[in-house]
Amino acid sequence: MDKEIFYVAIARQTDKVVVTHFKHKANFRKAVDEVLAAPDFASAIKPKSRWKLNNADKTFNFQMDEHKMVYIVVTSASYPERIAFALLGELAGQFASSAEKAQKVAEGQLDRTWSRNLKELCLKYSDPDSQGKFSEVRGKIEQVRGKVAESIKLAMENIDKAERLEQDAEDLKHAADKFHNQARAVKCNEIKKNYKMWGLIIGVVVIFIIIIVAVMAGRGGGSSSSGGNSPSRQLLRGFINQQYNS
């Protein structure tokens, strides 16, 4: 048997109401109603899951979304399962914006607005071989797109890292310049302190030498002169008084 699509429908799992359907090559509405009403159907399919039922030369494919809307396509048994669920996946994506509204509509109320969409999907997937090739090409495109996106993401991360490193280097340079200036200021202060200390030491040594010289000169003058007011002694006293007053 040829790989064919016979029937497409959308139903509510909660009350088994078919809100819209399309007969592509055969009407399986009654059979779909029987499957939906089966006691074990609710336990067989869960939200965001897939399920299929083989019946002689026909296959009933089901998919449920988070709103408990059931998407159904009836195909020939030879129709590829992967392509059938690709059709249901696309149908669920198209119907997602109407899923909430569909919770309250009556049976068949969406036929007028959705019959065209269902027909277009049936025609689009009527040749599963071409869809398989198309899916393969699309898959490769998605892989390439994913790799390109990953490469762009890595490039952006590298740019961010480079910018952060550049900023860190700039901050480090500023910190180094600040440290260098502070070190130079400290060094200058230490040099000034050393100059002052050495100046003080030299001054003390000079004064000490002068005192020693003056004392020795005073002693020498005392032996040759009986008076205590020799010129050298007077000079020494004047120098000492000058140093004291200063």
C-alpha positions in Angstrom: 0.0 0.0 0.0 1.1 3.5 -0.7 2.4 5.8 2.0 -0.7 7.9 2.5 -2.4 10.3 4.9 -6.1 9.6 5.4 -7.4 11.8 8.2 -6.3 14.5 10.7 -8.1 15.8 13.8 -7.7 17.7 17.0 -9.6 16.7 20.1 -9.9 17.4 23.9 -8.7 14.5 26.0 -10.8 15.6 29.0 -14.2 15.1 27.3 -13.2 13.4 24.0 -14.7 16.2 21.9 -13.2 16.6 18.4 -13.0 20.4 18.0 -11.8 20.2 14.3 -11.0 17.5 11.7 -10.2 17.1 8.1 -10.9 14.1 5.8 -8.0 13.9 3.4 -8.8 10.6 1.7 -11.1 8.8 4.0 -13.3 9.6 7.0 -12.1 8.0 10.2 -14.1 10.1 12.5 -16.1 7.2 14.0 -13.0 5.1 14.5 -11.2 8.1 16.2 -14.2 8.6 18.5 -14.1 5.0 19.5 -10.4 5.2 20.3 -10.8 8.4 22.3 -13.7 6.8 24.3 -11.7 3.6 25.1 -11.2 3.2 28.9 -7.5 2.7 28.6 -6.9 5.7 26.2 -6.4 8.2 29.1 -3.7 6.0 30.7 -2.1 5.2 27.3 -1.2 8.8 26.4 0.0 11.5 28.7 0.7 15.3 28.2 3.7 15.9 26.0 3.8 12.3 24.9 3.2 10.3 21.7 1.3 7.1 21.1 0.3 5.0 18.1 -2.3 2.3 17.4 -1.9 -0.2 14.5 -5.2 -1.4 13.0 -4.8 -3.8 10.1 -3.3 -1.7 7.3 -3.9 1.6 9.1 -2.0 3.4 11.8 -3.5 5.9 14.3 -0.9 8.3 15.6 -1.6 10.5 18.6 0.3 13.3 20.4 -0.9 15.3 23.4 0.3 18.8 24.5 0.3 20.3 28.0 -3.2 21.6 27.5 -4.4 18.0 27.0 -5.3 18.7 23.4 -4.8 15.5 21.4 -3.5 15.7 17.8 -4.4 12.7 15.6 -3.3 11.6 12.1 -4.4 8.4 10.5 -2.0 7.0 7.9 -1.4 3.8 6.0 0.7 1.3 7.9 3.6 1.9 5.5 3.7 5.6 6.2 6.9 6.5 8.2 6.3 7.0 11.9 8.9 9.7 12.1 7.2 11.8 9.4 3.7 11.2 10.9 4.9 12.6 14.3 6.7 15.5 12.5 3.3 16.4 11.0 1.7 16.2 14.5 4.5 18.3 16.0 4.0 21.0 13.4 0.2 20.9 13.9 0.7 21.2 17.7 2.9 24.2 17.1 0.4 25.9 14.9 -2.5 25.2 17.3 -0.7 26.3 20.4 -2.1 29.8 20.4 -5.7 28.4 20.1 -5.3 25.6 22.6 -6.7 27.7 25.5 -9.7 28.8 23.5 -10.3 25.2 22.3 -11.0 24.2 25.9 -14.5 25.8 25.7 -15.6 25.4 22.1 -18.3 22.9 20.9 -17.7 19.9 18.7 -16.5 20.9 15.2 -16.7 24.6 16.1 -13.1 25.2 14.7 -13.6 23.4 11.4 -14.2 26.6 9.5 -11.0 28.3 10.7 -8.8 25.2 10.8 -9.8 23.0 7.9 -7.6 24.9 5.5 -4.6 24.5 7.8 -5.2 20.8 8.2 -5.5 20.4 4.4 -2.3 22.2 3.8 -0.5 20.0 6.3 -1.9 16.9 4.6 -0.7 18.1 1.2 2.7 19.1 2.6 3.3 15.6 4.2 1.6 13.6 1.4 5.1 12.7 0.1 7.0 11.3 3.1 10.1 10.6 1.1 10.6 14.2 0.2 9.8 15.2 3.7 12.4 12.8 5.0 15.0 14.4 2.7 13.8 17.8 3.7 14.0 16.9 7.4 17.5 15.6 6.9 18.6 18.8 5.2 16.8 20.9 7.9 18.5 18.8 10.5 21.9 19.6 9.0 21.0 23.3 8.7 20.0 23.3 12.4 23.3 21.6 13.3 25.3 24.2 11.4 23.2 27.0 12.9 23.9 25.5 16.4 27.6 25.4 15.7 27.6 29.0 14.4 25.6 30.1 17.4 28.1 28.4 19.7 31.0 29.9 17.9 29.4 33.4 18.2 28.8 32.8 21.9 32.4 31.7 22.4 33.7 34.7 20.5 31.5 37.1 22.6 32.8 35.4 25.8 36.4 35.8 24.5 35.8 39.5 23.8 34.3 40.0 27.3 37.3 38.2 28.8 39.7 40.4 26.7 37.9 43.5 27.8 38.1 42.5 31.4 41.8 41.6 31.1 42.4 45.0 29.5 40.6 46.8 32.3 42.5 44.7 34.9 45.8 45.7 33.2 44.8 49.3 33.2 43.8 49.2 36.9 47.1 47.4 37.7 49.0 50.1 35.8 47.3 52.9 37.8 48.0 51.0 41.0 51.7 50.6 40.1 52.0 54.3 39.2 50.4 55.3 42.5 52.7 52.9 44.4 55.7 54.3 42.6 54.7 57.9 43.4 54.1 57.0 47.1 57.5 55.2 47.2 59.3 58.1 45.7 57.6 60.5 48.2 58.6 58.2 51.1 62.2 58.0 49.7 62.4 61.8 49.5 61.1 62.2 53.1 63.7 59.6 54.3 66.5 61.5 52.4 65.4 64.8 54.0 65.4 63.1 57.4 68.9 61.7 56.8 70.1 65.1 55.7 68.7 66.7 58.9 70.2 63.9 61.1 73.6 64.2 59.5 73.5 68.0 59.7 72.7 67.7 63.4 75.5 65.2 63.9 78.0 67.3 62.0 77.0 70.4 63.9 77.3 68.7 67.2 80.8 67.3 66.2 81.9 70.8 65.1 80.8 72.4 68.3 82.4 69.7 70.3 85.7 70.2 68.4 85.5 73.9 68.9 84.9 73.5 72.6 87.9 71.1 72.8 90.1 73.5 70.9 88.9 76.4 73.0 89.5 74.6 76.3 93.0 73.5 75.2 93.8 77.1 74.1 92.5 78.4 77.4 94.8 76.1 79.3 97.8 77.2 77.2 97.0 80.8 77.7 96.7 80.4 81.5 100.3 79.2 81.9 101.7 82.3 80.1 99.4 84.9 81.5 98.1 85.4 85.0 95.0 87.2 84.0 91.8 85.3 83.2 90.8 87.6 80.4 93.3 86.7 77.7 92.1 87.4 74.1 91.8 83.7 73.3 89.6 83.1 76.3 87.5 86.1 75.6 87.1 84.8 72.0 86.1 81.4 73.2 83.5 82.8 75.6 82.1 85.0 72.9 81.8 82.0 70.5 80.2 79.9 73.2 77.7 82.6 74.1 76.9 83.1 70.4 76.3 79.4 70.0 74.2 79.3 73.1 72.1 82.3 72.1 71.6 80.9 68.6 
